[in-house]
Amino acid sequence: MKVVIERDIWMKKVIVYRRLFHKYPEPGWLTFFATIFIAEHLEKAGFEVYVGREILNKEELMDPPTETEITLWEQRAVKLAKVQGISEEKVAVWMARMDHRTGVVAILDTKRKGKTKAFRFDMDALTVAECTDADRVPVKEQFLSQNEGVSHACGHDGHMALGLAFAEYVAEQYSKSVKNVGEVPNQKSVQSMQDEIQSEVCGRYMFIFQPAEEGVRGAFAFRHQWNFGKIDELYCCHIGFAQEDTFVAGAKGFLATSKFDVTFTGKSAHAGLAPERGRNALLSAAKATMDMQAFPRPETGITRLNVGKLEAGEARNTIPAHAKMIVETRGEKGELNTYMKEQALSCIEQAAKTYGVTYEVRFQGESVSAVSDEELSQNVLAAAKQTGVFSNYILTKDFGASDDGAVFMDMVEQQGGKAVYMLLGAKIKGLHHESVFDFDEEVLGKGFLLYKKLYERRISNLRFKCVEH
């Protein structure tokens, strides 16, 4: 039976946010408008907010944008932020604080003893031109991408919208609880006060809005510069990757992956007059590509290797002196990905030696394998079932791809915390990363009710323990 979700003020807010982010998508490390917009709203809600360079400091970024790209997207962000009602002075403040970096970490510290619960959301769009067919909802409802060649073809616009609305909800509920506590001495008994304060307003609430998930670049930078303390429970999510109207409490089977670019440098020569004077970078890259398809794979476990792009040469009558290839490897486990990466690098080295060229490898992305914590997944599943908004509820399933949320999950687990990655099954047009991709916005209402239930539910069984005396 189809569940009808009443669109209250929060549901409507999620959709408004989603359509705004969808209309103005930003790729990779260039999420300047989204950073300003989210940071401004969360600061007003009462969060302690950190942005850009305050998070990443001097961390070297993998596959960074050019200065020209940064300038272009910063200028767009400034104009759009002002259109959205953020004052010129505040925009200038956020731009200065970001210092050419993006991303948000927002913290609500209740000052009451309790766990740190973090919620992570990816921000970036893809460099995929959005389909403009008239029957698509973004076209009919006029929130089609306005940034040429860039679109939210993976659902991150929905993730940001959910994260921002839920963060504002948490801040509002906390504000109400503080007000109620302030009234206690004159109006209520201490026991009554304790009955009203639930564990979910103890400890710290942390919201992480991470750029550059596509290409698995962002999370490693965040992890390397992490200065925000231990996370006890981490919640990640993704729209899709599950059947329509199905909720998955804790995904597993994230593939570890490595992304790297290889440049070969040889020596040019006249292809007719004296080809022997050249050193052929194109042949070296081609040999490496073919050899990488031929080395033996492990007998067990999922492994992947792909050369996604190969460019070489200068002219028809010239021995190619330059070649570039972009490569990725994946593995069901970290050691499997390491094997694939090492074998690929060995093929590259041998191919370079064969044709007497030099080469350089630059790593552009990295993620690890991960499994959601079973106990926390069980708690999430119980909370989800209480919402009653999905038709099917599943404890776990294989994700089957890579996501650098796994890097955060691994970090939390290394700290002794627990992490889950939830999947929100939805009606979807096309597939992720396709120009026609879109999702039924009903999943946003379901997702918000899920997060709301996670907030309300006494997951940690700490009720009454967080009252300061």
C-alpha positions in Angstrom: 0.0 0.0 0.0 1.4 3.4 -1.0 2.1 5.6 2.0 1.1 9.2 1.6 3.5 11.6 3.3 2.1 14.9 4.5 4.2 17.7 3.2 4.6 19.8 6.4 6.9 22.8 6.6 10.0 20.6 6.9 9.1 18.4 3.9 8.5 21.4 1.8 11.8 22.9 3.0 13.7 19.8 1.9 12.3 20.0 -1.6 13.0 23.7 -1.9 16.6 23.1 -0.9 16.9 20.2 -3.3 15.7 22.2 -6.3 18.0 25.1 -5.5 21.0 22.9 -5.3 19.9 21.0 -8.4 19.5 24.2 -10.4 23.0 25.4 -9.5 25.2 22.4 -9.4 28.9 22.7 -8.6 31.5 20.0 -9.3 34.3 18.5 -7.2 36.2 21.0 -5.1 34.2 24.0 -6.5 31.1 23.9 -4.3 31.4 27.5 -3.2 27.7 28.5 -3.4 26.6 25.4 -1.5 29.2 26.0 1.1 28.1 29.6 1.7 24.4 28.8 1.7 24.7 25.8 4.1 27.1 27.6 6.4 24.9 30.7 6.6 21.8 28.7 7.4 23.5 26.6 10.0 25.2 29.5 11.7 21.8 31.2 12.0 20.4 27.9 13.5 23.0 28.0 16.3 25.7 25.7 15.0 29.4 26.4 15.4 30.4 26.4 11.7 33.8 25.7 10.0 34.3 26.1 6.3 36.9 25.5 3.6 40.4 26.2 4.8 39.3 25.9 8.4 38.7 22.2 7.8 41.4 21.4 5.2 44.1 23.9 6.2 47.0 23.3 3.9 46.1 19.8 2.8 47.1 19.1 -0.8 44.0 18.2 -2.7 43.8 15.3 -5.1 42.9 16.3 -8.6 42.5 20.0 -7.7 40.9 22.6 -9.9 42.9 25.3 -11.7 43.1 28.8 -10.5 40.9 29.9 -13.5 38.2 27.4 -12.5 38.3 28.5 -8.9 37.9 32.1 -9.9 35.0 31.4 -12.2 33.0 29.3 -9.7 33.8 31.7 -6.8 32.3 34.6 -8.9 29.2 32.6 -9.7 28.8 31.7 -6.0 29.1 35.3 -4.8 26.4 36.5 -7.2 24.1 33.6 -6.5 24.5 33.9 -2.7 23.4 37.6 -2.8 20.4 36.7 -5.0 19.4 34.2 -2.3 19.3 37.0 0.3 22.7 36.6 2.0 24.1 40.1 2.6 27.2 41.3 0.8 29.0 41.6 4.1 28.3 38.0 5.1 29.2 36.6 1.6 32.5 38.4 1.9 33.1 36.9 5.4 32.4 33.4 4.2 34.6 33.8 1.1 37.5 35.0 3.3 37.0 32.1 5.7 36.8 29.5 2.9 40.0 30.9 1.4 39.5 29.1 -2.0 38.4 25.8 -0.3 34.9 24.4 0.2 33.1 22.1 2.5 31.3 22.5 5.9 31.6 21.0 9.4 28.9 22.2 11.7 28.8 21.3 15.4 26.0 21.6 18.0 27.5 21.0 21.4 24.7 20.5 24.0 27.3 20.8 26.9 25.7 17.7 28.3 27.5 14.4 28.6 26.8 12.1 25.7 27.9 10.7 22.4 29.1 12.6 19.4 26.8 11.7 16.5 27.9 12.7 13.0 25.9 12.9 9.8 27.9 13.1 6.6 26.5 14.3 3.2 28.3 14.7 -0.1 27.9 18.0 -2.1 29.4 17.8 -5.5 27.8 17.4 -8.9 29.1 15.7 -12.1 30.5 17.1 -15.3 27.6 15.6 -17.1 25.3 17.8 -19.2 21.7 17.4 -18.0 19.1 16.1 -20.4 16.6 18.8 -21.5 13.7 16.5 -22.6 10.4 18.3 -22.0 8.9 15.4 -20.0 11.6 15.5 -17.3 10.5 17.0 -13.9 13.4 19.4 -13.6 12.4 20.8 -17.0 8.7 21.0 -16.2 9.2 22.4 -12.7 12.0 24.8 -13.9 14.9 23.7 -11.8 17.0 22.4 -14.6 20.8 22.9 -14.2 21.8 26.4 -15.1 25.5 25.6 -15.2 26.4 24.3 -18.6 28.0 20.8 -18.7 27.4 20.2 -14.9 24.5 18.4 -13.3 23.4 16.6 -10.1 23.2 13.2 -11.8 23.9 11.2 -8.7 21.5 12.5 -6.1 23.9 14.7 -4.0 21.5 17.6 -4.3 19.0 15.5 -2.4 21.6 14.5 0.2 22.5 18.2 0.9 18.9 19.1 1.2 18.2 16.3 3.7 21.3 17.2 5.7 20.6 20.9 5.8 16.9 20.5 6.8 17.6 17.8 9.4 20.4 20.0 10.9 18.0 22.9 11.2 15.4 20.5 12.8 17.9 19.3 15.4 18.9 22.9 16.2 15.2 23.8 16.7 14.5 20.8 18.9 17.6 21.5 21.0 16.6 25.2 21.4 13.1 24.1 22.6 14.7 21.7 25.1 16.9 24.4 26.5 13.9 26.7 26.9 12.0 24.0 28.7 14.9 23.4 31.1 15.1 27.1 31.8 11.4 27.1 32.9 11.9 24.1 35.3 12.8 25.8 38.6 9.5 27.8 38.7 7.1 25.5 36.9 8.2 21.8 36.9 9.8 19.3 39.2 13.3 18.0 38.4 11.9 14.6 37.6 9.5 16.2 35.1 12.5 18.1 33.6 14.4 14.8 33.2 11.4 13.1 31.6 11.4 15.8 28.9 15.2 15.7 28.1 16.0 12.7 25.9 19.4 11.3 25.1 19.3 12.8 21.6 19.9 16.3 23.0 23.0 15.1 24.9 26.6 15.2 23.6 27.5 16.7 20.3 25.7 16.7 16.9 28.0 17.1 13.9 27.1 17.7 10.3 29.7 17.1 7.6 29.1 18.4 4.1 31.9 17.1 2.0 32.9 18.1 -1.5 34.7 16.0 -4.2 33.0 12.7 -3.5 33.0 12.0 -7.2 36.4 10.6 -8.0 36.7 9.8 -4.2 38.9 12.8 -3.5 37.3 14.6 -0.7 37.0 12.3 2.3 40.8 11.5 2.5 41.6 15.2 2.6 39.0 15.7 5.5 40.4 12.7 7.3 44.0 13.8 7.1 43.1 17.2 8.6 40.5 16.0 11.0 40.6 18.2 14.1 37.1 17.8 15.5 37.4 15.0 18.0 36.2 11.5 18.2 32.9 10.5 16.5 30.9 7.8 18.4 28.3 7.2 15.7 28.4 8.1 12.0 25.5 8.1 9.7 25.9 8.3 5.9 23.2 7.8 3.2 22.6 7.6 -0.5 19.5 7.9 -2.6 19.2 4.9 -4.8 21.5 1.8 -5.0 18.4 -0.1 -3.7 15.2 -1.1 -5.2 12.3 1.4 -5.3 10.7 2.0 -1.9 13.2 -0.2 -0.1 15.3 1.0 2.9 18.7 -0.5 3.6 19.9 0.2 7.2 23.6 -0.6 6.7 25.2 -1.2 3.3 28.4 -3.3 3.0 30.6 -4.3 0.1 32.1 -0.9 -0.7 34.9 -1.4 -3.2 38.3 0.0 -2.2 39.7 2.0 -5.1 42.6 4.0 -6.4 42.5 6.7 -9.1 45.6 7.9 -10.8 46.9 9.7 -13.9 50.0 8.6 -15.8 52.0 10.8 -18.1 54.6 9.3 -20.5 57.4 11.5 -21.9 59.4 10.4 -24.9 61.2 12.2 -27.7 59.7 13.5 -30.9 61.2 12.7 -34.4 60.2 12.9 -38.0 58.1 9.8 -38.7 59.3 9.4 -42.2 62.9 10.8 -42.2 64.3 9.4 -38.9 61.7 7.6 -36.8 64.6 5.8 -35.0 65.6 9.1 -33.4 62.3 9.2 -31.5 61.0 7.5 -28.3 57.3 6.7 -28.7 55.2 7.6 -25.7 52.0 6.6 -27.5 53.2 3.0 -27.9 54.3 2.9 -24.3 50.9 4.0 -23.1 49.1 1.5 -25.5 51.3 -1.4 -24.3 50.6 -0.5 -20.7 46.9 -0.4 -21.4 46.9 -3.8 -23.1 49.2 -5.4 -20.5 46.9 -4.2 -17.7 44.1 -6.3 -19.2 46.2 -9.4 -19.3 47.9 -9.9 -15.9 46.4 -12.7 -13.7 43.5 -11.7 -11.4 43.0 -13.2 -7.9 40.8 -16.3 -7.9 38.4 -15.0 -5.2 37.0 -11.5 -4.6 35.8 -8.7 -6.8 38.5 -6.8 -8.7 38.3 -4.1 -11.3 40.7 -2.1 -13.5 39.8 0.4 -16.2 41.7 2.9 -18.4 39.1 5.5 -18.8 41.0 7.9 -21.1 44.1 7.8 -23.3 45.5 10.8 -25.1 48.7 10.9 -27.1 50.7 12.4 -29.9 51.1 15.8 -31.6 50.9 15.3 -35.4 50.4 12.7 -38.0 54.0 12.7 -39.2 55.7 13.0 -35.8 56.7 10.3 -33.4 54.5 10.9 -30.3 56.6 12.4 -27.5 53.7 12.7 -25.0 50.9 10.5 -23.8 48.5 10.6 -20.8 46.2 7.9 -19.4 43.7 8.0 -16.5 43.3 4.8 -14.6 41.3 3.3 -11.8 41.5 0.1 -9.9 39.0 -1.4 -7.4 38.9 -4.3 -5.0 36.4 -5.9 -2.7 39.0 -5.7 0.1 41.8 -3.2 0.5 44.5 -5.9 -0.2 42.7 -6.8 -3.5 42.8 -3.2 -4.6 46.4 -2.9 -3.6 47.2 -6.0 -5.7 45.5 -4.5 -8.7 47.2 -1.1 -8.3 50.6 -2.6 -7.9 50.2 -4.8 -10.9 49.0 -1.9 -13.0 52.0 0.2 -11.9 54.3 -2.7 -12.8 52.8 -2.8 -16.3 53.3 0.9 -16.7 56.9 0.7 -15.6 57.7 -2.1 -18.0 56.0 -0.4 -20.9 58.0 2.7 -20.3 61.2 0.7 -20.2 60.3 -1.1 -23.4 60.1 2.1 -25.4 62.7 4.1 -23.5 60.4 6.8 -22.2 60.0 8.3 -18.7 56.7 8.4 -16.8 55.1 10.0 -13.8 52.1 8.8 -11.7 49.9 11.2 -9.9 47.2 9.8 -7.5 43.9 11.6 -7.9 41.5 9.7 -5.6 41.4 7.0 -3.0 38.9 5.1 -1.0 38.7 2.0 1.2 36.4 -0.9 1.7 33.9 -0.7 4.5 31.1 -2.6 6.2 28.3 -1.0 8.3 28.3 -1.8 12.0 25.8 -4.6 12.6 24.6 -3.4 16.0 24.1 0.2 14.8 22.4 -1.1 11.6 19.9 -3.0 13.7 19.1 0.1 15.7 18.7 2.1 12.4 16.5 -0.6 11.0 14.2 -0.6 14.0 13.9 3.2 13.8 13.1 3.1 10.1 10.4 0.5 10.6 8.7 2.8 13.1 8.3 5.4 10.3 6.3 3.0 8.2 7.1 5.0 5.0 9.0 2.3 3.1 7.5 -0.8 1.7 10.5 -3.0 2.3 13.2 -2.8 5.1 16.5 -4.6 4.7 19.3 -4.9 7.2 22.2 -4.9 4.7 23.1 -5.4 1.1 26.2 -4.9 -1.1 26.8 -1.4 -2.3 28.6 -2.8 -5.3 30.6 0.4 -6.1 33.0 2.8 -4.4 32.1 5.8 -2.2 34.5 7.8 -0.1 32.0 7.8 2.7 33.8 4.6 3.4 36.9 6.6 4.4 34.9 8.4 7.1 33.4 5.0 8.2 36.9 3.6 8.5 38.2 6.6 10.4 35.3 6.3 12.9 35.8 2.6 13.4 39.6 3.2 13.9 38.6 5.6 16.7 36.4 2.9 18.3 33.1 4.3 17.1 30.4 2.8 14.9 29.2 3.7 11.4 26.4 2.9 9.0 25.7 3.7 5.4 21.9 3.8 4.7 20.3 3.4 1.3 17.1 5.2 0.4 15.5 3.2 -2.4 13.5 5.5 -4.8 11.8 5.6 -8.1 14.6 6.7 -10.4 14.8 7.9 -14.1 17.8 6.5 -15.8 20.8 5.4 -13.8 23.3 7.2 -11.6 25.7 9.4 -13.6 23.5 9.4 -16.7 22.3 12.7 -18.2 18.6 11.7 -17.7 19.1 10.7 -14.0 16.4 12.0 -11.7 14.7 10.7 -8.6 11.1 10.9 -7.3 11.2 13.7 -4.6 8.9 11.6 -2.4 12.1 9.9 -1.1 13.1 13.2 0.4 10.1 13.2 2.7 10.8 9.6 3.6 14.4 10.4 4.3 13.6 13.3 6.5 11.1 11.2 8.5 13.8 8.6 8.9 16.4 11.1 10.2 13.7 12.6 12.5 13.0 9.2 13.9 16.7 8.6 14.5 16.8 11.8 16.5 13.7 10.9 18.5 14.5 7.3 19.1 16.6 6.5 22.2 19.3 4.7 20.2 21.9 5.1 22.9 19.7 4.4 25.9 21.1 7.4 27.7 17.8 9.0 28.7 18.1 11.2 31.8 21.9 10.5 32.0 22.8 13.8 30.3 21.2 16.2 32.8 23.8 18.4 34.4 23.4 18.9 38.2 
